[in-house]
Structure formats: C-alpha cells, structure tokens
Amino acid sequence: MTEVISLINEKGGVGKSTSAITIAQILAISEYKVLLIDLDPQMNTTKMYGQAEANPDIDYERLFCEKQNNKDEVMNYITKTEYNNISILTASRELNSLIYKIYDKMKEVNVELYLRYNLNLIKDEFDYIIIDNSPFKSYLTSCAMCASDKIITPICVDNFSYDGLMSLFDTIEELNDKYALSIEFAGIFMTRVAGRTTLFRQMYESYENMFGDRFLPISIRNCIAVNESNTTFEPLLSYDKKCPASLDYVELVNYLGLMDTAHYRKLARYLKGEK
C-alpha cells in the first residue's frame, strides 16, 4: 500500500529539502518506486533531480483545485529522473499565486482534499510519495497534509520554533477532525548537528522533555558533503554514500519502519559497493 509522507517545518534553513531528497533516494536505492513532489516555489528539490525548469505539462490549478478522473492526465504531470526508481512532480514559481486560488475555491468546496483525491488516481504506480513543502504556512501546505499519511519535521538547534510545532500539531488535529482523516505525526528529528556539544546535549534533553515520543532518537550530523552535494545539485548518497549524514539518514529511514528486510539488504549492498 502506497504511503504518502510530508516533510513540514514553518521555518526555512532546517534541512527540509535535503531530508526529503535523501529519504526519497534511500527508498529508491532500496528498490521502492518513489514519487517526489516539490511544493516549494524555490524549486531546490526540483533542481537537485536535474530539472532546471518546471514541467510545462503540469496544470497546478487542476491538480489542486479540481477533482480529476483521468489517471493519464495526472501521470503526465510526472517526470522520470535519471535516478532509478525516482520520479518527480516539479515545483514552479506559479505555486505562489496558486495559494490565492485555493483560498477562493475554499469558499465553495473542500478544495484541501483535491490533491489527496488526485494522487489516489496514481498511487498504484508508486510505493512511496514524498512531499517537500514550502517553509511558509499556506493552504498549499494544508492540501499536502490532507494528502499525507504521515508528517515528519526536521529541526535545527539554532533555528527552532516551539510555537510553530504546536501550530502544526493543532492543524493536524483540525484537519483530521474536519475531514475524518488519519494523518499521523511521525516525529521530529534534529539536523545539522555539529558534534555532541554541551549545547546539543542540553537541547536534546529539552526536546525529549517537551515532545516525548514525538522526538525521534535519530540526529543528522552536519558534514561538508551535505553542502557540497547541494552546490553540485547531486543527491547526497550519490555524492558521498558513506558520509556521516548519509548514514544517519539511512538510520532514520530504518527507524521510521519504511523498509522491510529484503529492501534493506538491497540498500546495504549498495552502501558496501556491491551490485
């Protein structure tokens, strides 16, 4: 059964796009079929997978504001990447103006559910759908949340908003109640951790106390390979599959239970350099 996972944080600069890109890549290397959806008008995820421009075939207004019955039309919005098992629905700067169109439509219908409905048409083509969201809270994010089974949130020690997370939890509860959904908040994890410093230990304990089981015991270490891979527009594991951050993301995907044993073995062979 296809699982839809959104990465959401109302703050920028927390490694959200890097996390979406890397989680998608790990699943694809493990031979799951993955669709990566970029909903950030900055288009970082789109560019990382070799798409300098948005797919001109995408009608974003139809995708978000109209129920569709034609699977082929939705599939036409999707671009295969040069990486095995990864396809992408590219972002566009048009997404900024789409927010207002969704708002206008909401006066008439439950438009927040239309992305969910339209993605259901193509779910049988993929094992996982990973959604990279804009750091700005909008109706576009609400649509992504309604389409998701799980939501995960990356945070940084030096760029954290408690109020933002509380707002996210409230929104999930509101959407679940409003539309009888079962959106699950699957956890918070720390990114760009620069060593096990005193500050890190203090913040780690603080987050554990604040969020309990919602705070995942997996942290993504900071390393030069992350910045270099972003600069060269190359997914992290392709750039350096043995760097600390790559290994941490593998541990995160495994901890979240996204891989079964057979697929994990395929990933392990890749990490060892075996075919």
C-alpha positions in Angstrom: 0.0 0.0 0.0 1.4 3.4 -1.0 2.4 5.7 1.8 2.5 9.5 1.5 4.9 11.3 3.7 5.2 15.1 4.0 8.2 17.0 5.4 7.0 20.1 7.1 8.5 22.9 9.1 7.4 26.5 9.1 11.0 27.6 9.3 13.5 27.6 6.5 17.1 26.5 6.7 16.4 23.3 8.7 17.4 20.8 6.0 13.9 20.0 5.0 14.6 19.7 1.3 17.8 17.8 1.9 15.8 15.4 4.1 13.1 14.9 1.5 15.6 14.4 -1.3 17.7 11.9 0.8 14.8 9.9 2.2 13.4 9.5 -1.3 16.8 8.5 -2.6 17.4 5.9 0.1 14.0 4.3 -0.6 14.7 4.3 -4.4 18.1 2.7 -3.9 16.3 0.0 -1.8 14.2 -0.6 -5.0 11.0 1.0 -3.9 9.3 3.1 -6.5 9.2 6.7 -5.3 7.4 9.9 -6.4 8.9 13.1 -5.0 6.6 16.1 -5.0 8.2 19.5 -4.8 5.8 22.1 -3.4 8.4 24.8 -2.6 8.5 27.6 -5.2 12.2 27.9 -4.6 12.5 24.6 -6.6 15.5 23.3 -4.7 14.3 19.7 -4.8 13.3 20.0 -8.5 16.8 21.3 -9.4 18.5 18.6 -7.4 17.0 15.9 -9.5 18.1 17.5 -12.8 15.1 19.6 -13.6 16.1 23.2 -14.2 12.6 24.2 -15.1 9.1 23.2 -14.1 7.4 20.5 -16.2 5.3 22.6 -18.7 2.6 19.9 -18.8 1.6 20.5 -15.2 -1.7 22.3 -14.7 -1.3 23.1 -11.0 -4.7 24.7 -10.7 -6.4 21.4 -12.0 -4.1 19.3 -9.7 -5.0 21.3 -6.5 -8.4 22.8 -7.3 -10.3 20.3 -9.4 -11.2 16.6 -9.0 -9.8 14.6 -11.9 -10.9 11.3 -13.2 -8.2 10.7 -15.7 -5.1 8.9 -14.3 -3.2 9.5 -17.5 -3.5 13.3 -17.1 -2.1 13.2 -13.6 0.7 10.8 -14.7 1.6 13.3 -17.5 2.5 15.8 -14.8 5.2 13.5 -13.5 8.8 13.4 -14.9 11.1 10.4 -14.6 14.6 11.4 -13.3 17.9 10.0 -14.3 18.0 8.1 -11.0 16.4 4.6 -10.9 13.0 4.4 -9.2 12.6 8.1 -8.6 10.1 10.3 -10.4 9.3 13.9 -9.6 6.4 16.3 -9.8 8.3 19.5 -10.2 7.7 22.8 -8.4 7.1 26.1 -10.1 7.1 29.7 -9.2 3.4 29.6 -10.2 2.8 27.9 -6.8 2.9 31.3 -5.1 -0.2 32.6 -6.9 -1.9 29.2 -6.6 -2.3 29.8 -2.9 -4.8 32.6 -3.5 -6.8 30.5 -6.0 -7.1 27.7 -3.4 -8.3 30.2 -0.9 -11.0 31.5 -3.3 -12.1 27.9 -4.0 -12.4 27.1 -0.3 -15.4 29.4 -0.1 -17.3 26.9 -2.3 -15.9 23.4 -1.7 -13.5 21.3 0.4 -10.6 22.0 -2.0 -8.0 20.9 0.6 -8.9 17.3 -0.3 -8.4 17.5 -4.0 -4.7 16.8 -4.1 -5.4 13.7 -2.0 -8.1 12.7 -4.4 -6.0 13.2 -7.5 -2.9 11.4 -6.0 -5.1 8.5 -5.2 -5.5 8.0 -9.0 -1.8 7.3 -9.4 -0.9 5.6 -6.1 -0.7 2.1 -7.7 2.3 3.3 -9.7 4.4 4.1 -6.5 5.4 2.6 -3.2 6.1 5.9 -1.6 5.2 9.5 -2.3 7.4 12.1 -0.5 6.3 15.7 -0.4 8.7 18.6 0.2 6.7 21.6 1.4 7.4 25.3 1.5 8.5 26.7 4.9 5.7 29.2 4.7 2.4 28.0 6.1 -0.3 28.2 3.4 -3.4 26.5 2.0 -0.9 24.6 -0.2 0.6 23.0 2.9 -2.9 22.1 4.1 -3.5 20.3 0.8 -0.3 18.4 1.2 -1.2 17.5 4.8 -4.6 16.2 3.8 -2.9 14.1 1.1 -0.4 12.6 3.6 -0.4 9.5 5.8 2.5 10.7 7.9 4.2 14.0 8.6 7.8 14.4 9.9 9.6 17.6 10.9 13.3 18.3 10.8 14.6 21.0 13.2 17.9 22.7 14.0 19.3 23.5 17.4 19.8 27.1 16.4 16.6 27.6 14.3 13.7 26.1 16.3 10.2 27.4 16.9 8.2 25.7 19.6 5.1 27.8 18.7 5.4 26.7 15.1 5.4 23.0 16.1 2.4 23.5 18.4 0.6 25.1 15.5 1.5 22.2 13.2 0.1 19.7 15.8 -3.1 21.7 16.1 -3.5 21.9 12.3 -3.1 18.1 12.0 -5.8 17.6 14.7 -8.1 20.1 13.0 -7.8 18.5 9.5 -8.3 15.0 11.0 -11.5 16.2 12.7 -12.8 18.3 9.8 -12.3 15.6 7.1 -12.3 12.3 9.1 -8.7 11.7 8.2 -6.0 9.8 10.0 -2.9 12.0 9.4 -0.1 10.8 11.8 2.6 12.9 13.1 5.5 10.5 12.9 8.2 12.6 14.6 10.7 15.4 15.0 14.4 14.9 14.2 17.4 17.1 14.5 19.5 18.1 11.5 22.9 19.7 11.0 24.2 18.6 14.4 27.8 19.8 14.8 29.1 17.2 17.3 27.8 16.2 20.7 28.5 19.5 22.3 27.1 20.7 25.7 24.5 22.8 23.8 23.5 19.7 21.8 23.0 17.6 24.9 21.1 20.4 26.6 18.8 20.9 23.7 18.4 17.2 23.1 17.2 16.7 26.7 14.9 19.7 26.4 13.3 18.4 23.2 12.8 15.0 24.8 11.1 16.6 27.7 8.9 18.8 25.5 7.9 16.3 22.9 8.3 12.8 24.5 7.9 10.0 21.9 7.4 12.6 19.2 11.1 13.4 19.4 13.0 10.8 17.4 16.3 9.4 18.8 18.0 10.0 15.4 20.0 13.1 14.7 21.6 14.0 11.3 25.2 15.1 11.7 26.5 18.1 9.9 29.2 17.4 7.3 30.8 19.1 4.4 29.3 16.5 1.9 25.8 17.9 2.5 26.8 21.4 1.5 28.9 20.2 -1.4 26.1 17.9 -2.8 23.7 20.8 -2.6 26.1 23.0 -4.5 26.7 20.5 -7.2 22.9 19.5 -7.4 23.7 15.9 -6.7 21.6 13.8 -4.2 23.6 13.1 -1.0 24.1 9.3 -1.4 25.3 9.8 -5.0 27.8 12.4 -3.8 29.1 10.5 -0.7 27.1 7.5 0.4 29.5 6.9 3.4 29.5 10.4 4.9 28.0 10.7 8.4 24.8 12.4 7.2 24.1 9.7 4.6 24.5 7.0 7.3 22.3 9.0 9.7 19.5 9.3 7.1 19.7 5.6 6.5 19.2 5.0 10.2 16.3 7.5 10.2 14.5 5.7 7.4 15.1 2.4 9.1 13.9 3.7 12.4 10.7 5.0 10.8 10.0 1.5 9.6 9.9 2.4 5.9 11.9 -0.6 4.7 11.4 -4.3 5.1 14.3 -6.7 5.5 14.5 -7.6 1.8 14.7 -4.0 0.7 17.2 -3.1 3.5 19.5 -5.8 2.2 19.5 -4.2 -1.2 20.4 -0.9 0.3 23.2 -2.5 2.4 24.7 -4.0 -0.8 24.7 -0.5 -2.3 26.4 1.0 0.7 29.1 -1.7 0.5 29.6 -1.0 -3.1 28.2 -4.4 -4.2 25.9 -4.8 -7.2 
